[in-house]
Amino acid sequence: MVSEKRSKDYTICSGSFRDPAGRVFDDGERIVRSVLVSYGDTWDNIVATGLFDTLLAKRFIPSFHEIEPLESSPPPT
């Protein structure tokens, strides 16, 4: 995981309500997607399969990286 600047002001992105595993937030400088604790094991399992690497190589999904949990978590959903 990569440490990044921490921010406390988040806006939930309007299309985020359709995401059952988390939410997408904008802090004015970057877009951050949270993964709900209840989906954490599923996320880890998907990452371990190499699926994201395949999708990234084919440019089916945008590049991303994981960051440490934010000191001030985005608002609960």
C-alpha positions in Angstrom: 0.0 0.0 0.0 1.1 3.5 -0.7 0.8 6.3 1.9 -0.7 9.5 0.5 -1.9 12.9 1.7 -4.8 12.6 4.1 -7.9 14.7 3.6 -10.9 15.2 5.8 -13.4 16.7 3.3 -15.1 14.1 1.1 -18.1 14.3 -1.2 -19.8 11.1 -2.2 -19.8 10.9 -6.0 -23.4 10.8 -7.3 -23.1 7.5 -9.2 -21.7 5.7 -6.1 -25.1 4.6 -4.8 -25.0 1.6 -7.1 -21.9 0.1 -5.6 -22.9 -2.6 -3.0 -19.3 -3.1 -1.8 -18.2 0.5 -1.1 -18.5 4.1 -2.1 -16.7 6.5 -4.3 -15.6 9.8 -2.8 -14.0 13.0 -4.2 -11.8 15.1 -1.9 -11.2 17.8 -4.5 -7.8 16.4 -5.5 -8.4 12.7 -6.2 -11.1 10.1 -6.4 -11.0 7.5 -3.6 -13.1 4.3 -3.5 -13.7 2.7 -0.2 -14.2 -1.0 0.3 -16.7 -1.8 3.0 -15.3 -4.1 5.8 -17.9 -6.7 4.9 -16.4 -6.9 1.4 -12.7 -6.9 2.4 -12.2 -10.6 2.1 -13.8 -10.7 -1.3 -11.6 -7.8 -2.5 -8.5 -9.6 -1.2 -9.5 -12.8 -2.9 -10.1 -11.1 -6.3 -6.7 -9.3 -6.0 -5.0 -12.6 -5.3 -6.4 -14.3 -8.5 -4.6 -11.8 -10.7 -7.8 -10.8 -12.4 -7.0 -7.1 -12.0 -3.6 -7.5 -13.6 -5.3 -9.1 -16.6 -8.0 -6.5 -16.9 -5.4 -3.7 -16.5 -3.2 -5.2 -19.2 -6.1 -5.3 -21.6 -7.1 -1.7 -20.5 -10.5 -2.9 -19.5 -10.2 -1.0 -16.2 -8.3 2.1 -15.2 -5.0 1.8 -13.2 -5.3 2.1 -9.5 -3.4 1.5 -6.3 -4.4 0.7 -2.7 -3.7 3.2 0.0 -3.6 2.9 3.8 -6.9 3.7 5.5 -7.4 7.4 5.9 -7.0 8.9 9.3 -10.4 10.5 8.9 -12.5 7.9 7.2 -15.0 9.0 4.6 -18.5 9.5 6.0 -20.5 6.3 6.7 -23.0 5.2 4.1 
